[in-house]
Amino acid sequence: MSETPGTEAEPEMLEEYDFGQGVRGKYAQRYVAGSNVVVLSPDVAEVFRDSESVNAVLRAFIRAARQQSKRIAE
């Protein structure tokens, strides 16, 4: 990024922000444990464009699997 002669660039971080005692990745493990990210393969993502459609199909699959389990157990 070029500067106009005679002007100072604004600092990216103000001097009053001191991260000298900061710990990198301090909450990373907690974040990972609390998130449920599932990555779909591209061919699957073409069919299921949002989480609602994925959840609907998975719930239907779960119901069908439970019914099949009950039939087998009888």
mmCIF file as gemmi writes it, N, C-alpha and C atoms, coordinates in Angstrom:
data_model
loop_
_atom_site.group_PDB
_atom_site.id
_atom_site.type_symbol
_atom_site.label_atom_id
_atom_site.label_alt_id
_atom_site.label_comp_id
_atom_site.label_asym_id
_atom_site.label_entity_id
_atom_site.label_seq_id
_atom_site.pdbx_PDB_ins_code
_atom_site.Cartn_x
_atom_site.Cartn_y
_atom_site.Cartn_z
_atom_site.occupancy
_atom_site.B_iso_or_equiv
_atom_site.pdbx_formal_charge
_atom_site.auth_seq_id
_atom_site.auth_asym_id
_atom_site.pdbx_PDB_model_num
ATOM 1 N N . MET Axp A 1 ? 0.845 -1.156 0 1 0 ? 1 A 1
ATOM 2 C CA . MET Axp A 1 ? 0 0 0 1 0 ? 1 A 1
ATOM 3 C C . MET Axp A 1 ? 0.893 1.222 0 1 0 ? 1 A 1
ATOM 4 N N . SER Axp A 2 ? 0.706 2.113 -0.957 1 0 ? 2 A 1
ATOM 5 C CA . SER Axp A 2 ? 1.576 3.283 -1.045 1 0 ? 2 A 1
ATOM 6 C C . SER Axp A 2 ? 1.01 4.423 -0.216 1 0 ? 2 A 1
ATOM 7 N N . GLU Axp A 3 ? 1.92 5.203 0.316 1 0 ? 3 A 1
ATOM 8 C CA . GLU Axp A 3 ? 1.529 6.342 1.124 1 0 ? 3 A 1
ATOM 9 C C . GLU Axp A 3 ? 1.718 7.614 0.316 1 0 ? 3 A 1
ATOM 10 N N . THR Axp A 4 ? 0.895 8.593 0.609 1 0 ? 4 A 1
ATOM 11 C CA . THR Axp A 4 ? 1.063 9.893 0.004 1 0 ? 4 A 1
ATOM 12 C C . THR Axp A 4 ? 2.228 10.58 0.721 1 0 ? 4 A 1
ATOM 13 N N . PRO Axp A 5 ? 3.162 11.187 -0.012 1 0 ? 5 A 1
ATOM 14 C CA . PRO Axp A 5 ? 4.3 11.84 0.649 1 0 ? 5 A 1
ATOM 15 C C . PRO Axp A 5 ? 3.831 12.856 1.688 1 0 ? 5 A 1
ATOM 16 N N . GLY Axp A 6 ? 4.481 12.827 2.848 1 0 ? 6 A 1
ATOM 17 C CA . GLY Axp A 6 ? 4.166 13.791 3.889 1 0 ? 6 A 1
ATOM 18 C C . GLY Axp A 6 ? 3.086 13.329 4.854 1 0 ? 6 A 1
ATOM 19 N N . THR Axp A 7 ? 2.531 12.134 4.673 1 0 ? 7 A 1
ATOM 20 C CA . THR Axp A 7 ? 1.52 11.627 5.606 1 0 ? 7 A 1
ATOM 21 C C . THR Axp A 7 ? 2.046 10.387 6.292 1 0 ? 7 A 1
ATOM 22 N N . GLU Axp A 8 ? 1.618 10.209 7.52 1 0 ? 8 A 1
ATOM 23 C CA . GLU Axp A 8 ? 2.02 9.014 8.254 1 0 ? 8 A 1
ATOM 24 C C . GLU Axp A 8 ? 0.918 7.969 8.147 1 0 ? 8 A 1
ATOM 25 N N . ALA Axp A 9 ? 1.315 6.709 8.039 1 0 ? 9 A 1
ATOM 26 C CA . ALA Axp A 9 ? 0.345 5.629 8.012 1 0 ? 9 A 1
ATOM 27 C C . ALA Axp A 9 ? -0.183 5.4 9.422 1 0 ? 9 A 1
ATOM 28 N N . GLU Axp A 10 ? -1.452 5.114 9.539 1 0 ? 10 A 1
ATOM 29 C CA . GLU Axp A 10 ? -2.025 4.813 10.852 1 0 ? 10 A 1
ATOM 30 C C . GLU Axp A 10 ? -1.513 3.451 11.298 1 0 ? 10 A 1
ATOM 31 N N . PRO Axp A 11 ? -1.13 3.339 12.562 1 0 ? 11 A 1
ATOM 32 C CA . PRO Axp A 11 ? -0.642 2.033 13.034 1 0 ? 11 A 1
ATOM 33 C C . PRO Axp A 11 ? -1.774 1.007 13.028 1 0 ? 11 A 1
ATOM 34 N N . GLU Axp A 12 ? -1.419 -0.24 12.754 1 0 ? 12 A 1
ATOM 35 C CA . GLU Axp A 12 ? -2.423 -1.298 12.759 1 0 ? 12 A 1
ATOM 36 C C . GLU Axp A 12 ? -2.933 -1.57 14.159 1 0 ? 12 A 1
ATOM 37 N N . MET Axp A 13 ? -2.077 -1.395 15.148 1 0 ? 13 A 1
ATOM 38 C CA . MET Axp A 13 ? -2.437 -1.66 16.536 1 0 ? 13 A 1
ATOM 39 C C . MET Axp A 13 ? -2.05 -0.439 17.356 1 0 ? 13 A 1
ATOM 40 N N . LEU Axp A 14 ? -2.982 0.058 18.141 1 0 ? 14 A 1
ATOM 41 C CA . LEU Axp A 14 ? -2.689 1.211 18.982 1 0 ? 14 A 1
ATOM 42 C C . LEU Axp A 14 ? -1.729 0.821 20.094 1 0 ? 14 A 1
ATOM 43 N N . GLU Axp A 15 ? -0.946 1.78 20.558 1 0 ? 15 A 1
ATOM 44 C CA . GLU Axp A 15 ? 0.062 1.507 21.565 1 0 ? 15 A 1
ATOM 45 C C . GLU Axp A 15 ? -0.532 1.065 22.896 1 0 ? 15 A 1
ATOM 46 N N . GLU Axp A 16 ? -1.759 1.498 23.201 1 0 ? 16 A 1
ATOM 47 C CA . GLU Axp A 16 ? -2.341 1.124 24.498 1 0 ? 16 A 1
ATOM 48 C C . GLU Axp A 16 ? -2.755 -0.354 24.566 1 0 ? 16 A 1
ATOM 49 N N . TYR Axp A 17 ? -2.758 -1.029 23.441 1 0 ? 17 A 1
ATOM 50 C CA . TYR Axp A 17 ? -3.052 -2.464 23.449 1 0 ? 17 A 1
ATOM 51 C C . TYR Axp A 17 ? -1.752 -3.224 23.678 1 0 ? 17 A 1
ATOM 52 N N . ASP Axp A 18 ? -1.653 -3.873 24.835 1 0 ? 18 A 1
ATOM 53 C CA . ASP Axp A 18 ? -0.435 -4.597 25.174 1 0 ? 18 A 1
ATOM 54 C C . ASP Axp A 18 ? -0.752 -6.082 25.286 1 0 ? 18 A 1
ATOM 55 N N . PHE Axp A 19 ? -0.258 -6.847 24.343 1 0 ? 19 A 1
ATOM 56 C CA . PHE Axp A 19 ? -0.461 -8.289 24.364 1 0 ? 19 A 1
ATOM 57 C C . PHE Axp A 19 ? 0.805 -9.013 24.806 1 0 ? 19 A 1
ATOM 58 N N . GLY Axp A 20 ? 1.672 -8.307 25.512 1 0 ? 20 A 1
ATOM 59 C CA . GLY Axp A 20 ? 2.94 -8.874 25.964 1 0 ? 20 A 1
ATOM 60 C C . GLY Axp A 20 ? 2.769 -10.093 26.855 1 0 ? 20 A 1
ATOM 61 N N . GLN Axp A 21 ? 1.696 -10.124 27.633 1 0 ? 21 A 1
ATOM 62 C CA . GLN Axp A 21 ? 1.445 -11.258 28.528 1 0 ? 21 A 1
ATOM 63 C C . GLN Axp A 21 ? 0.445 -12.248 27.933 1 0 ? 21 A 1
ATOM 64 N N . GLY Axp A 22 ? 0.08 -12.045 26.679 1 0 ? 22 A 1
ATOM 65 C CA . GLY Axp A 22 ? -0.889 -12.923 26.025 1 0 ? 22 A 1
ATOM 66 C C . GLY Axp A 22 ? -0.346 -14.327 25.808 1 0 ? 22 A 1
ATOM 67 N N . VAL Axp A 23 ? -1.253 -15.281 25.745 1 0 ? 23 A 1
ATOM 68 C CA . VAL Axp A 23 ? -0.886 -16.673 25.515 1 0 ? 23 A 1
ATOM 69 C C . VAL Axp A 23 ? -1.555 -17.117 24.215 1 0 ? 23 A 1
ATOM 70 N N . ARG Axp A 24 ? -0.754 -17.488 23.251 1 0 ? 24 A 1
ATOM 71 C CA . ARG Axp A 24 ? -1.276 -17.904 21.956 1 0 ? 24 A 1
ATOM 72 C C . ARG Axp A 24 ? -2.021 -19.229 22.087 1 0 ? 24 A 1
ATOM 73 N N . GLY Axp A 25 ? -3.249 -19.281 21.592 1 0 ? 25 A 1
ATOM 74 C CA . GLY Axp A 25 ? -4.029 -20.514 21.587 1 0 ? 25 A 1
ATOM 75 C C . GLY Axp A 25 ? -4.609 -20.889 22.937 1 0 ? 25 A 1
ATOM 76 N N . LYS Axp A 26 ? -4.711 -19.943 23.849 1 0 ? 26 A 1
ATOM 77 C CA . LYS Axp A 26 ? -5.165 -20.244 25.212 1 0 ? 26 A 1
ATOM 78 C C . LYS Axp A 26 ? -6.545 -20.894 25.222 1 0 ? 26 A 1
ATOM 79 N N . TYR Axp A 27 ? -7.441 -20.466 24.365 1 0 ? 27 A 1
ATOM 80 C CA . TYR Axp A 27 ? -8.803 -20.982 24.358 1 0 ? 27 A 1
ATOM 81 C C . TYR Axp A 27 ? -9.085 -21.885 23.158 1 0 ? 27 A 1
ATOM 82 N N . ALA Axp A 28 ? -8.069 -22.243 22.416 1 0 ? 28 A 1
ATOM 83 C CA . ALA Axp A 28 ? -8.265 -23.037 21.205 1 0 ? 28 A 1
ATOM 84 C C . ALA Axp A 28 ? -8.892 -24.393 21.502 1 0 ? 28 A 1
ATOM 85 N N . GLN Axp A 29 ? -8.413 -25.083 22.517 1 0 ? 29 A 1
ATOM 86 C CA . GLN Axp A 29 ? -8.936 -26.414 22.846 1 0 ? 29 A 1
ATOM 87 C C . GLN Axp A 29 ? -10.396 -26.328 23.276 1 0 ? 29 A 1
ATOM 88 N N . ARG Axp A 30 ? -10.741 -25.31 24.062 1 0 ? 30 A 1
ATOM 89 C CA . ARG Axp A 30 ? -12.118 -25.127 24.513 1 0 ? 30 A 1
ATOM 90 C C . ARG Axp A 30 ? -13.029 -24.848 23.317 1 0 ? 30 A 1
ATOM 91 N N . TYR Axp A 31 ? -12.551 -24.063 22.365 1 0 ? 31 A 1
ATOM 92 C CA . TYR Axp A 31 ? -13.331 -23.746 21.171 1 0 ? 31 A 1
ATOM 93 C C . TYR Axp A 31 ? -13.593 -25.008 20.349 1 0 ? 31 A 1
ATOM 94 N N . VAL Axp A 32 ? -12.563 -25.799 20.15 1 0 ? 32 A 1
ATOM 95 C CA . VAL Axp A 32 ? -12.702 -27.028 19.365 1 0 ? 32 A 1
ATOM 96 C C . VAL Axp A 32 ? -13.679 -27.983 20.042 1 0 ? 32 A 1
ATOM 97 N N . ALA Axp A 33 ? -13.604 -28.097 21.354 1 0 ? 33 A 1
ATOM 98 C CA . ALA Axp A 33 ? -14.484 -29.007 22.084 1 0 ? 33 A 1
ATOM 99 C C . ALA Axp A 33 ? -15.933 -28.562 22.012 1 0 ? 33 A 1
ATOM 100 N N . GLY Axp A 34 ? -16.164 -27.256 21.887 1 0 ? 34 A 1
ATOM 101 C CA . GLY Axp A 34 ? -17.53 -26.739 21.886 1 0 ? 34 A 1
ATOM 102 C C . GLY Axp A 34 ? -18.136 -26.57 20.509 1 0 ? 34 A 1
ATOM 103 N N . SER Axp A 35 ? -17.419 -26.907 19.467 1 0 ? 35 A 1
ATOM 104 C CA . SER Axp A 35 ? -17.969 -26.727 18.126 1 0 ? 35 A 1
ATOM 105 C C . SER Axp A 35 ? -18.226 -28.078 17.47 1 0 ? 35 A 1
ATOM 106 N N . ASN Axp A 36 ? -19.213 -28.103 16.617 1 0 ? 36 A 1
ATOM 107 C CA . ASN Axp A 36 ? -19.605 -29.319 15.906 1 0 ? 36 A 1
ATOM 108 C C . ASN Axp A 36 ? -19.549 -29.065 14.408 1 0 ? 36 A 1
ATOM 109 N N . VAL Axp A 37 ? -18.4 -28.858 13.886 1 0 ? 37 A 1
ATOM 110 C CA . VAL Axp A 37 ? -18.258 -28.563 12.473 1 0 ? 37 A 1
ATOM 111 C C . VAL Axp A 37 ? -18.117 -29.877 11.709 1 0 ? 37 A 1
ATOM 112 N N . VAL Axp A 38 ? -18.954 -30.04 10.701 1 0 ? 38 A 1
ATOM 113 C CA . VAL Axp A 38 ? -18.891 -31.216 9.839 1 0 ? 38 A 1
ATOM 114 C C . VAL Axp A 38 ? -18.67 -30.714 8.423 1 0 ? 38 A 1
ATOM 115 N N . VAL Axp A 39 ? -17.671 -31.228 7.749 1 0 ? 39 A 1
ATOM 116 C CA . VAL Axp A 39 ? -17.367 -30.808 6.391 1 0 ? 39 A 1
ATOM 117 C C . VAL Axp A 39 ? -17.934 -31.846 5.432 1 0 ? 39 A 1
ATOM 118 N N . LEU Axp A 40 ? -18.796 -31.386 4.533 1 0 ? 40 A 1
ATOM 119 C CA . LEU Axp A 40 ? -19.408 -32.282 3.559 1 0 ? 40 A 1
ATOM 120 C C . LEU Axp A 40 ? -18.535 -32.387 2.315 1 0 ? 40 A 1
ATOM 121 N N . SER Axp A 41 ? -18.549 -33.547 1.705 1 0 ? 41 A 1
ATOM 122 C CA . SER Axp A 41 ? -17.861 -33.714 0.428 1 0 ? 41 A 1
ATOM 123 C C . SER Axp A 41 ? -18.581 -32.86 -0.616 1 0 ? 41 A 1
ATOM 124 N N . PRO Axp A 42 ? -17.872 -32.405 -1.629 1 0 ? 42 A 1
ATOM 125 C CA . PRO Axp A 42 ? -18.491 -31.51 -2.617 1 0 ? 42 A 1
ATOM 126 C C . PRO Axp A 42 ? -19.747 -32.078 -3.27 1 0 ? 42 A 1
ATOM 127 N N . ASP Axp A 43 ? -19.763 -33.379 -3.579 1 0 ? 43 A 1
ATOM 128 C CA . ASP Axp A 43 ? -20.949 -33.95 -4.222 1 0 ? 43 A 1
ATOM 129 C C . ASP Axp A 43 ? -22.148 -33.965 -3.278 1 0 ? 43 A 1
ATOM 130 N N . VAL Axp A 44 ? -21.91 -34.158 -1.994 1 0 ? 44 A 1
ATOM 131 C CA . VAL Axp A 44 ? -22.99 -34.136 -1.015 1 0 ? 44 A 1
ATOM 132 C C . VAL Axp A 44 ? -23.455 -32.701 -0.804 1 0 ? 44 A 1
ATOM 133 N N . ALA Axp A 45 ? -22.526 -31.762 -0.759 1 0 ? 45 A 1
ATOM 134 C CA . ALA Axp A 45 ? -22.86 -30.355 -0.554 1 0 ? 45 A 1
ATOM 135 C C . ALA Axp A 45 ? -23.697 -29.791 -1.699 1 0 ? 45 A 1
ATOM 136 N N . GLU Axp A 46 ? -23.584 -30.368 -2.892 1 0 ? 46 A 1
ATOM 137 C CA . GLU Axp A 46 ? -24.422 -29.925 -4.015 1 0 ? 46 A 1
ATOM 138 C C . GLU Axp A 46 ? -25.892 -30.214 -3.752 1 0 ? 46 A 1
ATOM 139 N N . VAL Axp A 47 ? -26.175 -31.307 -3.056 1 0 ? 47 A 1
ATOM 140 C CA . VAL Axp A 47 ? -27.549 -31.71 -2.777 1 0 ? 47 A 1
ATOM 141 C C . VAL Axp A 47 ? -28.088 -31.003 -1.541 1 0 ? 47 A 1
ATOM 142 N N . PHE Axp A 48 ? -27.265 -30.912 -0.499 1 0 ? 48 A 1
ATOM 143 C CA . PHE Axp A 48 ? -27.678 -30.323 0.772 1 0 ? 48 A 1
ATOM 144 C C . PHE Axp A 48 ? -27.023 -28.959 0.915 1 0 ? 48 A 1
ATOM 145 N N . ARG Axp A 49 ? -27.782 -27.921 0.638 1 0 ? 49 A 1
ATOM 146 C CA . ARG Axp A 49 ? -27.217 -26.578 0.609 1 0 ? 49 A 1
ATOM 147 C C . ARG Axp A 49 ? -27.189 -25.885 1.974 1 0 ? 49 A 1
ATOM 148 N N . ASP Axp A 50 ? -27.92 -26.436 2.957 1 0 ? 50 A 1
ATOM 149 C CA . ASP Axp A 50 ? -27.934 -25.793 4.272 1 0 ? 50 A 1
ATOM 150 C C . ASP Axp A 50 ? -28.081 -26.839 5.367 1 0 ? 50 A 1
ATOM 151 N N . SER Axp A 51 ? -27.872 -26.413 6.601 1 0 ? 51 A 1
ATOM 152 C CA . SER Axp A 51 ? -27.898 -27.35 7.723 1 0 ? 51 A 1
ATOM 153 C C . SER Axp A 51 ? -29.298 -27.914 7.962 1 0 ? 51 A 1
ATOM 154 N N . GLU Axp A 52 ? -30.34 -27.135 7.657 1 0 ? 52 A 1
ATOM 155 C CA . GLU Axp A 52 ? -31.702 -27.628 7.871 1 0 ? 52 A 1
ATOM 156 C C . GLU Axp A 52 ? -31.995 -28.852 7.015 1 0 ? 52 A 1
ATOM 157 N N . SER Axp A 53 ? -31.576 -28.834 5.76 1 0 ? 53 A 1
ATOM 158 C CA . SER Axp A 53 ? -31.833 -29.984 4.881 1 0 ? 53 A 1
ATOM 159 C C . SER Axp A 53 ? -31.021 -31.202 5.307 1 0 ? 53 A 1
ATOM 160 N N . VAL Axp A 54 ? -29.795 -30.989 5.727 1 0 ? 54 A 1
ATOM 161 C CA . VAL Axp A 54 ? -28.969 -32.101 6.206 1 0 ? 54 A 1
ATOM 162 C C . VAL Axp A 54 ? -29.607 -32.705 7.452 1 0 ? 54 A 1
ATOM 163 N N . ASN Axp A 55 ? -30.017 -31.864 8.4 1 0 ? 55 A 1
ATOM 164 C CA . ASN Axp A 55 ? -30.625 -32.35 9.633 1 0 ? 55 A 1
ATOM 165 C C . ASN Axp A 55 ? -31.925 -33.098 9.37 1 0 ? 55 A 1
ATOM 166 N N . ALA Axp A 56 ? -32.739 -32.619 8.438 1 0 ? 56 A 1
ATOM 167 C CA . ALA Axp A 56 ? -34.003 -33.297 8.122 1 0 ? 56 A 1
ATOM 168 C C . ALA Axp A 56 ? -33.754 -34.71 7.61 1 0 ? 56 A 1
ATOM 169 N N . VAL Axp A 57 ? -32.806 -34.855 6.705 1 0 ? 57 A 1
ATOM 170 C CA . VAL Axp A 57 ? -32.505 -36.181 6.148 1 0 ? 57 A 1
ATOM 171 C C . VAL Axp A 57 ? -31.893 -37.085 7.215 1 0 ? 57 A 1
ATOM 172 N N . LEU Axp A 58 ? -31.014 -36.554 8.02 1 0 ? 58 A 1
ATOM 173 C CA . LEU Axp A 58 ? -30.411 -37.375 9.077 1 0 ? 58 A 1
ATOM 174 C C . LEU Axp A 58 ? -31.449 -37.821 10.105 1 0 ? 58 A 1
ATOM 175 N N . ARG Axp A 59 ? -32.394 -36.95 10.445 1 0 ? 59 A 1
ATOM 176 C CA . ARG Axp A 59 ? -33.453 -37.349 11.386 1 0 ? 59 A 1
ATOM 177 C C . ARG Axp A 59 ? -34.336 -38.442 10.788 1 0 ? 59 A 1
ATOM 178 N N . ALA Axp A 60 ? -34.639 -38.327 9.512 1 0 ? 60 A 1
ATOM 179 C CA . ALA Axp A 60 ? -35.434 -39.365 8.845 1 0 ? 60 A 1
ATOM 180 C C . ALA Axp A 60 ? -34.663 -40.681 8.835 1 0 ? 60 A 1
ATOM 181 N N . PHE Axp A 61 ? -33.378 -40.613 8.591 1 0 ? 61 A 1
ATOM 182 C CA . PHE Axp A 61 ? -32.546 -41.814 8.599 1 0 ? 61 A 1
ATOM 183 C C . PHE Axp A 61 ? -32.522 -42.446 9.984 1 0 ? 61 A 1
ATOM 184 N N . ILE Axp A 62 ? -32.413 -41.635 11.02 1 0 ? 62 A 1
ATOM 185 C CA . ILE Axp A 62 ? -32.391 -42.148 12.394 1 0 ? 62 A 1
ATOM 186 C C . ILE Axp A 62 ? -33.704 -42.843 12.727 1 0 ? 62 A 1
ATOM 187 N N . ARG Axp A 63 ? -34.83 -42.214 12.347 1 0 ? 63 A 1
ATOM 188 C CA . ARG Axp A 63 ? -36.14 -42.845 12.602 1 0 ? 63 A 1
ATOM 189 C C . ARG Axp A 63 ? -36.248 -44.185 11.889 1 0 ? 63 A 1
ATOM 190 N N . ALA Axp A 64 ? -35.831 -44.227 10.633 1 0 ? 64 A 1
ATOM 191 C CA . ALA Axp A 64 ? -35.899 -45.469 9.87 1 0 ? 64 A 1
ATOM 192 C C . ALA Axp A 64 ? -34.987 -46.539 10.47 1 0 ? 64 A 1
ATOM 193 N N . ALA Axp A 65 ? -33.806 -46.144 10.9 1 0 ? 65 A 1
ATOM 194 C CA . ALA Axp A 65 ? -32.878 -47.102 11.497 1 0 ? 65 A 1
ATOM 195 C C . ALA Axp A 65 ? -33.432 -47.653 12.805 1 0 ? 65 A 1
ATOM 196 N N . ARG Axp A 66 ? -34.074 -46.801 13.608 1 0 ? 66 A 1
ATOM 197 C CA . ARG Axp A 66 ? -34.661 -47.266 14.862 1 0 ? 66 A 1
ATOM 198 C C . ARG Axp A 66 ? -35.826 -48.22 14.611 1 0 ? 66 A 1
ATOM 199 N N . GLN Axp A 67 ? -36.635 -47.899 13.616 1 0 ? 67 A 1
ATOM 200 C CA . GLN Axp A 67 ? -37.748 -48.798 13.288 1 0 ? 67 A 1
ATOM 201 C C . GLN Axp A 67 ? -37.22 -50.133 12.809 1 0 ? 67 A 1
ATOM 202 N N . GLN Axp A 68 ? -36.168 -50.113 12.013 1 0 ? 68 A 1
ATOM 203 C CA . GLN Axp A 68 ? -35.572 -51.363 11.519 1 0 ? 68 A 1
ATOM 204 C C . GLN Axp A 68 ? -34.998 -52.174 12.674 1 0 ? 68 A 1
ATOM 205 N N . SER Axp A 69 ? -34.384 -51.501 13.63 1 0 ? 69 A 1
ATOM 206 C CA . SER Axp A 69 ? -33.84 -52.193 14.81 1 0 ? 69 A 1
ATOM 207 C C . SER Axp A 69 ? -34.944 -52.864 15.612 1 0 ? 69 A 1
ATOM 208 N N . LYS Axp A 70 ? -36.071 -52.171 15.756 1 0 ? 70 A 1
ATOM 209 C CA . LYS Axp A 70 ? -37.205 -52.741 16.503 1 0 ? 70 A 1
ATOM 210 C C . LYS Axp A 70 ? -37.742 -53.972 15.8 1 0 ? 70 A 1
ATOM 211 N N . ARG Axp A 71 ? -37.828 -53.93 14.472 1 0 ? 71 A 1
ATOM 212 C CA . ARG Axp A 71 ? -38.331 -55.075 13.705 1 0 ? 71 A 1
ATOM 213 C C . ARG Axp A 71 ? -37.417 -56.277 13.865 1 0 ? 71 A 1
ATOM 214 N N . ILE Axp A 72 ? -36.127 -56.045 13.85 1 0 ? 72 A 1
ATOM 215 C CA . ILE Axp A 72 ? -35.158 -57.127 13.997 1 0 ? 72 A 1
ATOM 216 C C . ILE Axp A 72 ? -35.226 -57.731 15.388 1 0 ? 72 A 1
ATOM 217 N N . ALA Axp A 73 ? -35.42 -56.88 16.407 1 0 ? 73 A 1
ATOM 218 C CA . ALA Axp A 73 ? -35.467 -57.345 17.792 1 0 ? 73 A 1
ATOM 219 C C . ALA Axp A 73 ? -36.728 -58.157 18.097 1 0 ? 73 A 1
ATOM 220 N N . GLU Axp A 74 ? -37.782 -57.968 17.334 1 0 ? 74 A 1
ATOM 221 C CA . GLU Axp A 74 ? -39.047 -58.689 17.599 1 0 ? 74 A 1
ATOM 222 C C . GLU Axp A 74 ? -39.029 -60.082 17.124 1 0 ? 74 A 1
